[in-house]
Amino acid sequence: MTSGVLPRASDLSRRGFLRDCTGGLGLMALAHLLAGEGQGASADLSAANPLSPKPSHFPGKAKNVIFLFQEGGPSQLDLYDPKPQLQRWHGKPLPPSMTKDLNFVFIKPSASVVASPRQFKPFGKSGTEFSDFIPHIASCADDLCVVRSMFTEAFNHHPGQSLLMTGSTQFGRPTLGAWATYGLGSESQDLPAFVVLSSGRGTSGGSNNWSSGFLPSTHAGVVFRNTGEPIPYLPNPVGFNSETQRARIDAIRKLNEERYRETGDAEIASRIHSYELAFRMQMAAPGLLDFSSEPASILEMYGVNQELTRPYAVNCLLARRMVERGVRFVMLAHASWDDHQELDRKLKKNCDMTDQPAAALIKDLKQRGLLDSTLVIWGGEFGRTPMGQFERLDEAVGRDHHPNCFSMWLAGGGIKGGQVVGKTDDLGLNVAEDKVHIHDLQATILHCLGFDHTRLTYRHLGRDFRLTDVAGEVVKKLLS
């Protein structure tokens, strides 16, 4: 085609038309695909804020989630699921017919049964039985829904934690907290939408348990420390005041906005809002650790001033304070409950550290009128076997991983308290009634937040992904 000369219609061929228009059509198609992947530029950058509050599919009873993640797999047989029948088999192996379909990590199917030395008794009007290791949690019996029929396919920690948090044993997927903030955004302007607090020895899954996966990075969990600086390097360096920092942030924002208009990259929008959030957090975050306004009775109830309970107590109190300030999802990761040996001693220590603060959180939320809108979840990635890890049935005995059945509990936020859902067989080998898969739990959590889990999706690599993968059913028995 000669420059500056328009061709006559008779000179145009179909091939020539397609050749000359390839660039424009290709760009139109690319823009359409990018928009489908959430990469298209918004005319208004403020509309691209991934943390702006969003409507749910229907009115959800829960506005916030606090996940008390007990990494490592707490022993349900010694805490929530009493099995007196194990006494008959104590010190003896089970028949091969009973163990042939079970998956074990370290023990053999011929390992001897270990009956729990714990004493169980009923609590509250509901009469739910709890172990003597968790008297404080037991005192909340009528607010708790104990699910004894959880099961999973994963019997090692990393895939088990990944399945619990992301709905898949494959790494790189968004976690539950990321999905919650993606769906609902955040009501807090000064704190992250998803906060992570840790205690104990640290989770084996690490940041994979609070990753944003392929969602915009703004949805990833932000790790807070419960002593000193809440977030490392958040305060301004020496020589920088708030005015200097504001000017610096404004300059960076202008450059990012220019780039965003050119590319429409959602990660740039996330970066802009991350800078702005960090600036606001410089003032808000330190105040979270200032408990001077908390009554002495509250600090005592949580166990803040006791050496053993202090780390977890501070985290539980912080979780309540964050929910009050609009943080959407708070994870308290406590590790490790992976008791392959010395079960009785190690289990008691973890319970002594976490029992009082966890119960105080439930009671404090309730007395402040926050429990109805806050969903609290307690549990790990799987349970423990009725068989012992060692042949010696003494204080050194532990329990192996057991994915076939384990216990979790939920409270508040649309959950019907004062009940037990599900039942395991007499020896705690398999679920006998009302099986609840990890995907079912996830579907139910999203339902409490106001979402149809099949419709909360994100397009990535040409496919609509969701937390529950291609499975999951809402467990209606759990709902109030």
N, C-alpha and C positions, 0 to 999 in steps of 0.2 A: 504494500500500500504506500503510495507517494505521500510524503508529509504535507499537510495542509490541503490536500485534495480529497474531497468526499467521494466515495465510489457510488456508482449508480446501483440501484437495486438489482438490475440484471447482471451486474458484475459479481454479486455476492454468491458464494457457494456455501452449502451446509458445512463443508470441511473448513473453509476459510473463516466462517462465523465462529465455529467452535474454537479454532486456533486463536483468533484474535480476542475472544472473550474468556479464554481459559483463566487468565489471572483474576478477572473480576468474579467469575463464578466460583473459582477455587477459594477466594477470600470469603465470599458469602457462605460457602459450605463450611469453611474453617470456623467462621464466627458462630455459625449455628452449633457446631460440635462443641466449641469451647463454652458456649452458653449452657449447653446440656451438662457439661462437666463442672459448672459453677465457676468458669474462668472468664466469663465475659465482663467487660468493664461496665460499671454502673454509671449512669449520668451524674448521680449524686453520690459522692464518696461516703457520706454519712450513712446512706442506705446499705452500703457494703459492710458495715460493722457486723462482724460475725457474732458479737455478743449482745446485740440489741435484743430486748425482750420480744418473744415471738408467741403467737397463739398456738395452743395444742390442738389436737384433732377434736377433742371434746373436753369438758371441764374435768380436770383431774383433782383428786383430793389432796395429793401431795404436791407441794411447791419446791421442796428441798429434799435432799437425800444425804444421810450420814451412814456410810458403810464402815462398820467395825470389822475390818478384814483381819482374820486370825490366820496368818500365813503358816503353812506347814501341815495343816490337817489335825484339828483338835479331836481328841478321842470322845466320840459321842457315847460310847459304852460306859464312860466314867463321868459323864456330865449330864446328858439329856435323855438317854435311851436305856433305862434299866433292864438288865437281862438276868434275872435270878436263875434261869435254867442253866446258865453257864457253870454254876456250882457243880452240877452233876458231871460235867465233862472236865472240870479243872484238873490240869496235869495230864490229860489224855488227848491223843490225836482224834480227829473226826474221821468217819468213814470216807474213803475215796469218792463214794457216790455223792457226798455232800460238797466236796471241794473241787471236783474235776473241771468245773466251768469258771473257776475263779482265777483272777490275775493277781499275782503277787510280785513284789519287787525283790525282796531279800529272803523271805522265808519260804520253806517248802510246804506243800499241802499237808504233809504229815506233822507239821509243828503242833505242839501241845496247846490246848485251850488255856486261857488265863481268865478266870472269873474276876470281875472288878471288886476291889476291896471297899469301894465307896458305899456309903449309906444314902439311899434315896428316900424322900418322903414328899407327900403332896403339899402344895402351897396354894393359898388364895381360895376364892370361891370356886375357881375352875378345878382345883385339885390336881393341877399338873405336877408331875413328879420331877424334882431336881436333885442333883448330887449335893452332898455336904460340902463340896469344894466351892460352890457358887451360891452362898446364902443370900447375898445382896441381889443378884440377878433373880433368884427365886422369889424374892419379896415383890417383884414386879410381875408375878405370874399372870395376873388378870389383864395385863396390858400386852402380853406377849403371845404371838402365834408361833408355836414350836413346830417346825416341819421335820419329822423324823424319817421321811421317805425320800430324801434327796438322793440322786445318783448321777454319775458321770461316766464317760468312757475313758477319761484320762487317769492314769494311775502313777504318773510322775509329776513332780512339782511344777516345772516350767509349763508343760502343756496343760496341766490341770488349772493353773492360775490363768493362763491365756484363755482357756475355754470359759472359765468363770467370768472373766472381765471383758472379753471381746466376742465370745460366741464361737470362737474357732481355735484350734490348737496351732494354727499357723500364726507366726509372729507378723506384726505390721498392720494389724487391723485396729480400728478405733476402739477404745475401752468404754465401759459403761458410763463413766463420768463424762467422757467426751461426747457420747451420743446424747446425754441429758442436756448438756449445754448447747449442742448443735440444734436440738429440737426446741428448747425453751429460751435460750440465751441466758442473760443474767440480769438480776435486779440490783446488783451492786455496781456502783461507778468507781469505787476506790479499791476494790479487792478483786482477785481473779474469780472467775466463775467456778473453777474446779481447783480445790486445794488438797494437798496431800500432807499428812502428818505421820511421822513414823516413831516407833519405839521398839525396844527389844534389840535383836541382833540384825535387823534389816531383812527385807524380803529377798528370796532367791530369784524371783522374777524381775526385781528392780523396776526400772522406769517403764518396762513393757506393760506393767499393771496400770499405768496412768497415761499412756501415750495417746496422742490424737490420731495415730495411724495416717491414713490418707485424707482425713479431714483437715481443714486449715489448722495451723499450729496453735492458734489462739485457744483451741479447745483442749489442749494438753493440760494435765494436772501440774500445778505449780507447787513445788515442795517448800513447806515452811519449817523452820526450826522452832522449837519451843523454849529456847534459851538464847540470850544474846540477840544478835541481829536476826529477825525472822527469816530474811532472805539475804544470803551473802552478796556483798557488793551493791546492795540497794541504796545505802546512803551516799550522798555526794562525796567525792574526794576532797581533800584539803584544798581550799582556794576557790571552791565552787559554792555559790549560794543559790537560792531558789530562782532568782532573776536570771543569773547566768545559765542555769540549767534550762529554764523556760525558753530562753533565746536559742539555745543549742537544739532543743527538741523541735522548735518551730522551723529552724533551718533544715533539719533532717526531714521533717514532715513535707516541706515544699518540694524537696528533691524526690521523695517517695511518691508524692502526688503526681508529679510530672511523669515519673516512670509508670505509675499505675494507669494514667490516661493513655499511655502509649501501648501498654501490654494487656491491661485488664487482668493481670495476675492476682488471684485472690490472696496469695501469700503476701503480696505487698500491702494489701488492705489490712491483713492480720498484723503485719509488722508495724504499720502506722498506729494501730490501736494498742499494740503491745507497748510501744514507747509512751503513748499517752497514759496508759494504765500504770506503767512503772513510775511515771512522774507523780501521779496521784497517790500511789502506794507509799511513796516516800514519807508522806504525812500520816497515812492511815494505818499502815502495817505495825509500826512500833507500838501504837496505842493498844493493839490487841493483847499484848503481853503485860499491860498494866492492869493488874487485878485490884488496884486500890479501891475501886468503886464497888467491888463485889463484897457482900456481907460476909463476915467471918463464918456464919453458919453454912454458907454455900461452899466456901473453901474447905471446910471440915467435911461436908457431905461428900465432896468429890475425892477427898484425900490428898489435896494439894500440898499440905504441910507434912505429909508422911514420906519418909525416904523411899520406901518400897513402891508406893502407889503414885508418887509425884509425877514421873514422866507421862504415864497414861492418863492420870487425872488432869494434868495441864492440857493434854491433847483433847480430852473430852470437853473440858470447859471452853477451850478455844473453838471447838466445833459448834458448841451452842452459841457462842458470841459471833461466829461467822454466819451462821444461819440467820441470826437476828439482823445482821448487816446485809443480807441478801445474797450471800454466796450460795450457788445452786447445788453444788455437790462437794461433800467433804469426805475424804477417805482417811481412816485411821488404820495404818498398817502396823500390826504388832507381830513380831517374829521372835522365836520360832516355836511352833507347837509340834514339830516333827520329832516325836519322842520314840525313837527306835530302841532306846535303853533308858533305864531309870525313870520309867513313866510316872510312877507315883510322886517322886520328888520333883521332877521337872514340871509336871502338870500342876502340882500344888503351887509352885512358884509363879507360874504364869497366871493362874487363877487369883492368887493373892495380889498380883500386880494390876489386874484388869477388872476383877469382879465388882469392887466397890465403885470405881469411876464409871463403868458402863451403866450400872444401876442408877447412879446419881444423874447421869445424862437423861435417862428416861424420865425420872421423877422431876428433874428440873424443867425439861421441855413441857411436861404435862402441867406443872403448876404455873407456867408462864403462858399457857394456851397455845403452845407451839407444836405439841405432839400431833395434833390432828392434821397439821399441814406439813409435817416432817416425817419422812419414811426412814426408819432406822433398821439396818440389817446387820446381823451378826453371823459370821461363819467363815470357814476356810474352803480350800479347793476340793477336799475329799475327807473321808473319815479314817478310822483305824480298824484293824482286824481283831476278831475275838481270839485269835491265836497269838501266842507270844513270840517275840523275836528271838529269844534265847531259850535253850533247853532248860537252863537253871531257873526254877520258879522262885526267885528271891527278889531282893530289892533292885537288881540290875535289869529285870525284864522290861521290855518295851513292846510296842505294837507296830506292825507294818502298815503301809498305805492300803486303804480299802475304798475303791470307787463305787462299789455296788450299792452301798447305803450309808448315809451319814445324816447329821442333823444341822439345821440352821434355825435361827429365829428372826422374826420381823415384828415391828411395832409401829403404830401410828400411821399417818398418811394413807388412809383407806384400807388398812389391814384390820381384820377382826381379831381382837385380842382375847386372851383367856381360853385358848383352845390348842389342841394338838391335832395336826393334820398328818395323816399317813401312819403306817405301821410297818415294822420290820418283823422277820420271823423270830422264833424263840431264841435263836443263837446270834442274831445280828449279822447274818451272812448276806441276806437279800431283802429287798422290799417286798412286803406281803400285801400291801394295800395302799392305793392312792400314790402311785409313783410320780415323782416330780423331778423332771430332768432340768439341767442347768438352763436350757433354752426356755423351759416353762417358767422358771424363776425370773428370767430376764423379761419375758413377755408380760409377766405380772407386774414387775417393777415399772415398766413403761406404761402399762395400763393405769397404775396409780398416779403417774405423772400426766395422764391424759392423752396417751398415744396408742394407736393401733400399731402394734409392732411390725405388722406386714407393710405398713405404709410409711413408716419412718425410715427413709432410704437415702442413700447418697450415691450419685453416679460416678463411677471410677473405672477407668479402662474399658468403657463401653458397657458396663454392667451396673445394675442397681444393687448395691450392697445394703444389708441391714444387720443389726446386732444379733438377731436370732437366726441368721443364715437362712435356711429354708425350712426351719422347724419351729417348734414352740407353740404352746397353747396357754392362754390365761388360766390360772388355777383359781376358779371362782370360789372354792372353799376358803381361800385365804382372805377374801374381800369382805369388808363390812357392809 
